[in-house]
Amino acid sequence: MAETKLTEPGNTEAESDDAFWRVADTFIGSANEQAAAVDRGVVSAGFAYASARFNAFVIASQCGSKQAFETEKAAAIDYFVNQYKLALTENVADYQANFDTYINNNA
């Protein structure tokens, strides 16, 4: 798969990092709002589905043709699955290290 472009040409790495965290925080904020009225498991499943749907769009739109999409889709899926696993592993470790602060103070 072609490398995913997260920024417009001319953006610096710091601007890319700032945009990444703003986007992530916005999605987390939306999930937290939804979790106030809907079961967290449903919010999590919906969030995961929406991410998968958008990532499928990213893959297809970067390929440019159906043939390229067919050729690249397995590598792209592996890429996104590995990125998710890295992020989940990092965040689970963070919650393990800070469980009392994150959970017991917010229960």
C-alpha positions in Angstrom: 0.0 0.0 0.0 1.2 3.5 -0.6 2.2 5.2 2.5 -0.7 7.0 4.2 -0.4 10.8 4.0 -1.7 12.3 7.2 -0.8 15.9 6.3 -0.9 18.4 3.5 2.4 19.3 1.7 4.3 21.9 3.6 3.1 20.9 7.1 5.9 20.3 9.6 6.1 17.2 11.7 5.1 19.2 14.8 2.0 20.4 12.9 1.2 16.8 12.0 1.6 15.7 15.6 -0.7 18.6 16.8 -3.3 17.6 14.2 -3.1 13.9 15.2 -3.7 14.7 18.8 -6.5 17.2 18.1 -8.3 14.6 15.9 -7.8 11.8 18.4 -9.0 14.0 21.3 -12.1 15.0 19.2 -13.0 11.3 18.6 -12.4 10.4 22.2 -14.6 13.3 23.3 -17.4 12.1 21.0 -17.1 8.6 22.3 -17.3 9.9 25.9 -20.4 11.9 25.0 -22.0 8.8 23.5 -21.1 6.7 26.5 -23.1 9.0 28.7 -26.3 7.7 27.0 -25.3 4.4 25.4 -23.6 1.3 26.8 -19.8 1.6 26.5 -19.6 -1.7 24.6 -21.9 -0.4 22.0 -19.9 2.9 21.7 -16.7 0.9 21.4 -18.2 -1.4 18.7 -19.5 1.6 16.8 -16.2 3.4 17.1 -14.3 0.4 15.8 -16.7 -0.1 12.9 -16.5 3.6 11.9 -12.7 3.4 12.0 -12.7 0.3 9.8 -15.1 1.9 7.4 -13.0 5.1 7.1 -9.8 3.1 6.8 -11.3 1.1 3.9 -12.1 4.4 2.2 -8.5 5.6 2.8 -7.1 2.4 1.3 -9.4 2.5 -1.8 -8.9 6.2 -2.4 -5.1 6.0 -2.3 -5.1 3.0 -4.7 -6.6 4.9 -7.5 -8.0 1.8 -9.4 -9.9 -1.3 -8.5 -6.9 -3.4 -9.7 -4.5 -1.6 -7.4 -7.0 -1.9 -4.6 -7.2 -5.7 -5.1 -3.4 -5.9 -5.1 -2.8 -3.7 -2.0 -5.7 -4.5 0.2 -4.1 -7.4 2.2 -1.0 -5.4 3.0 -3.2 -2.4 3.9 -5.3 -4.5 6.3 -2.1 -5.9 7.9 -0.8 -2.3 8.3 -4.0 -1.0 10.0 -4.3 -4.1 12.2 -0.7 -3.8 13.4 -1.1 0.0 14.0 -4.3 -0.7 16.1 -2.5 -3.5 18.1 0.4 -1.1 18.8 -1.9 1.6 20.0 -4.1 -0.7 22.1 -1.0 -2.3 23.7 0.4 1.1 24.6 -2.9 2.3 26.0 -3.6 -0.9 28.0 -0.1 -0.5 29.6 -0.9 3.1 30.4 -4.1 2.1 32.1 -2.3 -0.7 34.0 0.3 1.8 35.3 -2.3 4.4 36.2 -5.4 2.3 37.0 -6.1 3.9 40.4 -5.9 7.4 38.9 -7.9 6.7 35.7 -10.5 4.3 37.0 -10.9 4.5 40.8 -11.0 8.3 40.8 -13.5 8.4 37.9 -15.9 5.5 38.9 
